[in-house]
Amino acid sequence: MFLTGEREGLTRVQEVLKLNGPDPPQITVRKMEMVDNDFVVMLKELKKHGEYRFIVDCDTKTIQVFLKAALKLKMISNLFHYFFTSLDLGLVDLSEFKYGKGNITAFRLIDPDRKEVIDKRSEWQLRENEKLPTPLNGDREIATETALAYDAFSLFALALDEFTNGGENQMDVAQLSCDKVKSWKHGSTLRNYMLVTKFDGLSGPIKFVDGERYDFNLDLMYLTEDGLIKGGRWDRTNGLNMTLERAVPIDTSPQDNHYIVSTYLAQPYVIKNASHPTGYWGFCVELLDYIAKAKNFTYEIRVETTVGKKQANGTWTGVMGALIDRRAQIGIGDLTINLDREKHVDFTKPFLTLGITILYRKPAPKSLNLFSFLKPLSVDVWVYMIAAYLCVSFMLFVIARFSPYEWCNPHPCNPDTDEVENQFTVMNSLWFTIGSLMQQGCEIAPRALSTRMVKEGGVAGKAAELGVENVGGVFVVLMGGVIVGFFVSVCEFVWKARKNARKDKQTLCSEMSEEFRFAVRCLGPKTSNNDPPDEVTDNGLQFMPLTGYPHPPQHGKEVYA
């Protein structure tokens, strides 16, 4: 958070951001606003939004008012950081803020311990004691602006003395107007003398390189209980060099070092244990105990539900939320360090580093199983399949017996014979069904429409998915084909019996009775009563019996294929 009290501060922060490259850090800039001559309202709002690092750009008079408002809100503590851009922080009375353990820092240009500063300050203080006007204006130290002005006049005086050679050379003085382009004829010469002049001023060694002052140092100052102390030095050559290991000494009194610790339950890091003084135990709690004993502080554990997740509105939950909202000063647990979390909280070095590990069970040697090919189907499916196979084969045998179109002349060359045969015996029906199931085909082909429908219903079962829960529909389709085929065979039987009854001049019932007895008994030839030979339906397919069985003639001959 960048707070500025002047418009020039916006220009300065823009110049700072340009030095950070194309991807500068996110900085919020806000103008310092006083309400009733105080900054309490502004700081209370910033504290509510979780701001705890401030860069304050204001004059020395505003610094003390700002810090007093922060002290009222208990914002002068080790949780809050203040960096003041003013180079005269040492001129501000910080006695009421130095015991709050606040992180208050600033740079200093004028070193009060340098000989030149001590001599000039002593000289001006003597003049003040004599009630004479001095640049100190009642301050105990020399202000940066005063020192720079004094060094500027000193540089001009030394350059002018060098130019006039100690007053021996005369210098023409001319009146010039600022509205005209004409310049003083000795101006560029005097300027060159100023650029090459070197001396030790109140602000340090004065030396110019390419028109800019080069050799100067800035001291980094920290506020401690002993006041402002020097913690480092910055110069244009080496940058910032820290010389102080600890800016704020740790107070060893336990009553002043009580911390709220936020965590969440996760074995083995934090485990609920009523026997422990804190009510919790685990790896992190034990580690925290050792740290508390070494650094002499006490703590209180408060448990959250989760590590913490960033919400859509930018706030955090869990342990992260407690740390960001200042409800806790320490967070412990198996918190993974990532970039998003590091933007909001400071992490210690990891106490445990884990890599990505994949655990798998070592495969046990499998015993030899000669019937492993049956495993794709469960036992129930195999039982259903065998039952369906026998059922379809039996129904095919029965339907072929009832259908008149499955009876044909075994001797196509002798159309006058009264002998007919049926190729679907029990063995052939079983063989035809297994051939359809294995998709290997068979030399037997159904002739009638009813037997063909049984074949289509049986073949439909091969496309079903494996598994008991998926084969129910397969058997429904299969049984549906069998039932439809049976009804069609009955229709064929009745239709043929009706047709033969007209030709044989018999009643329909007697003809159906005769045909039914023949189909059931499976004995004797079916005579056509001198019907024309074309009444027997034959599809012309060559008959190739699987097995042959001789039968004694009883009222003729029946051949089974």
Sequence and secondary structure as in RCSB ss.txt:
>XXXX:A:sequence
MFLTGEREGLTRVQEVLKLNGPDPPQITVRKMEMVDNDFVVMLKELKKHGEYRFIVDCDTKTIQVFLKAALKLKM
ISNLFHYFFTSLDLGLVDLSEFKYGKGNITAFRLIDPDRKEVIDKRSEWQLRENEKLPTPLNGDREIATETALAY
DAFSLFALALDEFTNGGENQMDVAQLSCDKVKSWKHGSTLRNYMLVTKFDGLSGPIKFVDGERYDFNLDLMYLTE
DGLIKGGRWDRTNGLNMTLERAVPIDTSPQDNHYIVSTYLAQPYVIKNASHPTGYWGFCVELLDYIAKAKNFTYE
IRVETTVGKKQANGTWTGVMGALIDRRAQIGIGDLTINLDREKHVDFTKPFLTLGITILYRKPAPKSLNLFSFLK
PLSVDVWVYMIAAYLCVSFMLFVIARFSPYEWCNPHPCNPDTDEVENQFTVMNSLWFTIGSLMQQGCEIAPRALS
TRMVKEGGVAGKAAELGVENVGGVFVVLMGGVIVGFFVSVCEFVWKARKNARKDKQTLCSEMSEEFRFAVRCLGP
KTSNNDPPDEVTDNGLQFMPLTGYPHPPQHGKEVYA
>XXXX:A:secstr
 EEESSTHHHHHHHHHHHTT SS     EEE   SSS SHHHHHHHHHTT  EEEEE  HHHHHHHHHHHHHTT 
 STT EEEE  TTGGGS  TTTTTTT EEEEEESS TTSHHHHHHHHHHHHHHHTT   TTTT SS  HHHHHHH
HHHHHHHHHHHHHTTTTTS        TTSS   TTHHHHHHHHHH  EEETTEEE EETTEE S  EEEEEEET
TEEEEEEEEETTTEEEE  S SS     GGG EEEEEEE BTTTBEE TTSTTSEESHHHHHHHHHHHHHT EEE
EEEESSS  B TTS B HHHHHHHTTS SEE SS    HHHHTTS     S                  TTGGGT
TS HHHHHHHHHHHHHHHHHHHHHHHH GGGEE S TT TT    EES  HHHHHHHHHHHHTT   S    SHH
HHHHHHHHHGGGGS SSGGGSHHHHHHHHHHHHHHHHHHHHHHHHHHHHHHHHHT  HHHHHHHHHHHHHH  S 
   SS  GGGS         SS      SSS   B 
